[in-house]
């Protein structure tokens, strides 16, 4: 049940990000749920591999390269999910940062 609630919170965060940012578009809340699920799977399966492969550059950039990895995951979700579009790398970067912030805020509010 906890996973379902976290998925719905992430979908709400995706929907808010797509509404606020002019460079991101989602066709509805159901597509936002799919995007949240795809991002969760990508974060579970692909992100650890990318983090391990890019340890030297991540250390060199003091961890800022993790933003690039998150951006690439958003772009991959854009490729995989019809009905979800991000206009380019920079919009995907802003989208991933805003998504992380919104998910953090909702996570703090959900713990009370």
C-alpha positions in Angstrom: 0.0 0.0 0.0 2.9 2.3 0.8 4.3 1.9 -2.7 1.0 2.8 -4.3 0.8 6.0 -2.2 4.3 6.9 -3.1 3.5 6.3 -6.8 0.5 8.5 -6.7 2.5 11.2 -4.9 5.2 11.0 -7.6 2.5 11.1 -10.3 1.1 14.3 -8.7 4.6 15.7 -8.7 5.1 14.8 -12.4 1.7 16.4 -13.2 2.6 19.6 -11.3 6.0 19.8 -13.0 4.5 19.4 -16.4 1.9 22.0 -15.6 4.4 24.6 -14.3 7.1 24.1 -17.0 6.5 25.2 -20.5 9.0 22.7 -21.9 7.3 19.7 -20.4 3.9 18.2 -21.3 1.8 15.4 -20.0 -1.5 14.4 -21.6 -3.3 13.7 -18.3 -3.1 12.3 -14.8 -3.1 8.7 -16.0 -0.1 9.4 -18.2 1.5 11.0 -15.2 1.0 7.8 -13.2 2.7 5.9 -16.1 5.6 8.3 -16.1 6.0 8.0 -12.4 6.0 4.2 -12.6 8.5 4.3 -15.5 10.8 6.7 -13.6 10.5 4.4 -10.6 11.6 1.4 -12.6 14.4 3.3 -14.3 15.6 4.6 -11.0 15.5 1.0 -9.6 17.2 -0.7 -12.6 19.2 1.7 -14.7 20.3 4.4 -12.3 22.5 2.2 -10.1 24.3 0.9 -13.2 24.9 4.4 -14.5 26.1 5.6 -11.1 28.6 2.8 -10.9 29.9 3.4 -14.4 30.3 7.1 -13.8 31.9 7.1 -10.4 35.1 8.9 -11.5 33.3 11.8 -13.2 30.8 12.0 -10.3 33.7 12.3 -7.9 35.4 14.9 -10.1 32.3 17.0 -10.3 31.5 16.6 -6.6 28.3 14.7 -7.3 26.8 17.2 -9.8 27.0 14.6 -12.5 24.1 12.8 -10.7 21.9 15.6 -12.0 22.9 14.6 -15.6 22.0 11.0 -14.8 18.6 12.1 -13.5 18.1 14.2 -16.6 19.0 11.2 -18.9 16.4 9.1 -17.0 13.8 11.8 -17.7 14.7 11.9 -21.3 14.5 8.1 -21.5 11.0 8.2 -19.9 10.1 10.8 -22.5 11.2 8.3 -25.2 9.4 5.4 -23.6 6.0 7.0 -22.6 3.7 8.3 -25.3 1.8 11.3 -24.1 4.8 12.6 -22.1 7.2 15.1 -23.8 10.1 17.2 -22.7 11.5 19.6 -25.2 15.2 19.0 -24.6 18.1 18.4 -22.2 17.8 21.7 -20.3 14.0 21.3 -19.8 14.6 17.7 -18.6 17.2 19.0 -16.2 14.8 21.6 -14.8 12.1 19.0 -14.7 14.2 16.5 -12.8 15.3 19.1 -10.3 11.7 20.4 -9.7 10.5 16.8 -9.5 13.0 16.0 -6.8 12.1 19.1 -4.8 8.3 18.4 -5.0 8.8 14.8 -4.1 10.9 15.8 -1.1 8.3 18.3 0.1 5.5 15.7 -0.3 7.7 13.1 1.5 8.2 15.4 4.4 4.5 16.2 4.6 3.6 12.5 4.4 5.8 11.6 7.4 3.6 13.6 9.8 
